[in-house]
Each structure stands twice: as C-alpha cells, then as structure tokens.
Amino acid sequence: MSNFDNIKIVLVNTSHPGNIGASARSMKNMGLNELTLVSPENFPSGVAVGRAVSSIDILDRAVVVANLADAVADCGLVIGASARSRRIPWPMLTPSECANRVLKEKKSNKIALVFGREDSGLSNGELQQCNFHVQIPTSEEYTSLNLASAVMVVCYELRKAWLAMEGEVSGDDELWDIERATGEQLEHFYEHLERVLIAIEFHDPDNPRQLMSRLRRLFGRVRMDAMEMNIMRGILSNIEYHIKSSD
C-alpha cells in the first residue's frame, strides 16, 4: 500500500500525450499512483506509454472523466496549480505549504492535486472549484513551466514532507560521518588560531578590529567536525614549526 493512496493527480484537458506519460513517471518516482485525466485530447497513446517508461501501470489504471467536477466529486480537499494571480484572490500555497496541508488532511479526506492545460493552465471556473491554489515560484523572466515538471515539483515536495514527518530525512548531524567539534575543542582552536595570527603579525591584539569575532562567526557558520578541526590545528602547528625554524 502506498503512503499516498488517498491522493490523486488530476490533469485537465492535456493536449500532448507525452506530458501524461511523463507526469505518470514523476508520480511513480515520488510514490503516488492514482491519476485522473479530464478530457485528454489524445489518450490512450503510444507516446504516453513511451514517456511513462516504468510507470505504465499508472496509465493502465488512469481514470478518464468529462470534466473537473467529476474528477473531484469524491474529494474533500482540492488544490489547483495556478501560474498567475487571478482577479479574485484565492488562498495561495507554496509547494511546501501544499505538501503540509495534504499530509495533514490525507487520513480524513480524499485529495486532488489539479494541473491545467499546457498553454493556459486552469480556467477561472476550474480554479474556483479548488479550495486552495498552489503556485510554483519560477523566474520572472520565464514563468512557463512544463506540465510534467510542475507535477514533479509538487509530488517531490509531498514526498519530502512525508519523509521528514516519518523521520526518514535526517538533519545534517545525522547524515554527517564525523561528530561535530565540541565547544571546548573550538575554544582551543580559537586560542591556537589567535596565537598564530599574532606570530605572523596579521593580528594585533592591541588593535583587534573585531578580527577574532569575525573569524568566530565564520567558523561558527561552517560548524567544523572533529576531523576538520584536527586538520586546522595541524595546519596551525605546521605554521608555528616553520616560524620557529626560520628564527
């Protein structure tokens, strides 16, 4: 059983069958399996099958209906992809907000994520059948997004949110191979660093100019691990050795 069995992707009046196949592939990549097609211009299609690759099972199960109302008749939450603002403001979600909303309601509601035509998206009437609109933040220089790409973005955000909720996406520390340097190790490092900077006459403790504060901020952002800390301390020790050798 999929974790997204209560969620359907709805494609409205898709003109190119290749986009149907590519959307099915995007769904399969992210773990969704229910596809509804509203009056597709060309389906079934060998082109759709060719673009679907290993997600032909989604195409085989796809439901074809005459209009959006039929597609979402069993849904308690309908979110439509909108590429631009409409005359009547509607509750708008980012893709990540959309994912969180879907996960919050998927146990109690059947959910439809609706995508419009390649050239014109969803009509105002269709968007008004949606509870929320989701807008993918594209570059202002080129806002047109391929249909299958839009499906992938929304499905990816949904999967990412689900993995985070399930604890399958770890924080940086859990993914890291070496433990982070401790506060004590960092303090020894900063003392060593300041000593070397004074020795090479780069740092004047009588006129510090916030140098050490800025270096602390720099290394604080980096958050070195224990191995990286040892490397840095080794570099500093090597500098000190060469300073002494040159005296």
Summary of the structure (lengths in Angstrom):
residues: 247
radius of gyration: 27.3
end to end distance: 73.1
largest distance: 87.9
contacts: 750
relative contact order: 0.12
helix: 50%
strand: 13%
